[in-house]
Amino acid sequence: MVGAPSNHDSARQRIDKWLFFARVVKSRALAAKLVSGGNVRSNRDKIDQPSHGVKPGDVLTITLDRRILIYKVVSGGTRRGPAEEARTLYEDISPPPPAKDGITALDGLPKRDAGSGRPTKRERRQVDRLMQNDDDNSGG
């Protein structure tokens, strides 16, 4: 029969609804935009339709602004509940974020206490002098 849902299809849920229920995004419209923008993959296949169905066992790769999430779907949701309930919908298999062991240009500068406010004029001049000395030394 065409149009009659089978038992196999009843376990599926729209990807935009699932992303909303799992609290990946704040609204279902944002979930649809995320999927339409090509930022979601299901089992390594790019999805571009928010109506794409996901089922338990699917692996979703979600690209957000500053991170990549890899979730294995455990179950479909029925509502957008609290965060504890949302965490039961997936298993997070994302790799840990890279360690921040890289040396930056600001490592040699004096450290300020967190929350101590803006630098004073004297401190700013000291930083400017250090930066100018670094520029002079690297130019030749």
N, C-alpha and C positions, 0 to 999 in steps of 0.2 A: 504494500500500500504506500502511496506517495503521501507525505505529510503526517503520517501516523508515527509518533515517536516510539522507537524501540527501547528495550531495556538498556541497550548499550548507550544510546544517546541521552537517557535520563540522568546518567551520572555526570554528564558534561555541564559546565557552567560557562557563561560568557566571560571572556578574559577581562573586560572592563569592570564587570561586577566583582569578579574575584579580586582584582587589584584593589578595588575600593574596600571590600570586606576585609582584606588582609592588611589594610592600612598602609599600603605602599604610597598612595596618593590621598589627598584630602577630599576629592570629589570624584564622582563617576565621570563627569565631563573631562576632568584632567586625566583620568585613566584612559578615556577614549582618545584624547589628544596624544597621550604618550604612545599608545598602540599605533595610531595612524601615522605618527611621526617616524615609525620604524625603530623605536627604542626598545622593543620587546621581541624576544625570540622564544619559541616553544620547541623544545627538543632540537635546537640548533637551526630551526627554520624561521626566517623572518616573518613576522605577522604584521599585516597592515589593516586588518579588519577588526574593529572592537567586538564584533559578534563571534569571533573565533572561539570555539569551545575548548576548555581545558578540563582534564579529568585527573583523578589521583594517579600519581606516578610520573606525570609530565614534569620536565625540568624547564623552568623559566629563567631566562637571562634578561635582566632589566637594567638598562643604562640610564642612570640619573645624572644630575649635573656634575657631581664630584665623586661618584662611586658607581660600582657595578655590583648588582645584587644577583645571586644565583640561588633560586628557591626551588625546592622539590615540592610539588603540590601533594599534600596529605589528604585534604578533603575540600569540598566546596562549602562555601559559607551560606548562611541563611539571613544574616543581618550584619551590619557594621557595629560590632560590640566593642567592649573594652580591649585594650592592647593584649591582655592575657588571653582573651578569647581569640583574637586575631592570630596570635603566635601558634595556635593549634592547627591553623589551616596549612602551614608549610613547615618544611625543614630547611633551615638556612645552611647551605653548603658553599657559601661564598668564601673565597680565600681570605686570609687575614690581610689587613692593609699593610703596605710596605713600611718598613721601619724608617724613621726619620733620622738616619745617621749621617746624611749628607751635610757637608760643611757649606754654610751660606756666607755671603759677603758681610753679614752683620755679626758674625761670631766674634770678631776681635774688638767690638765696641763695648764700652762699659754697660753693665746690666743695670736696669732700674727695677725697683720693687714694683710688683704688680699693683695697680690701683693708686700709684703715687702721683698720677696726673700728668700733665704735659711737662716736657723738659723746660727748665729755666733757660734764660737767655745765655747764661754762662755755659750750661751743659750743651746747648745747641751749638755754640761756638766751638766747644771742644770736639764735638762730633764732626763738625765741618772741617776743622783742622786735621783730624784723623783721616777723613775721606780725601782731603786734598793731598795729604802726604802719600796715601795709597795710589792716587792717580799719578803723582809725580814719579813714584818709584816704578810703576808698571809701564810708563811710557818710554823707557829707554833701555 
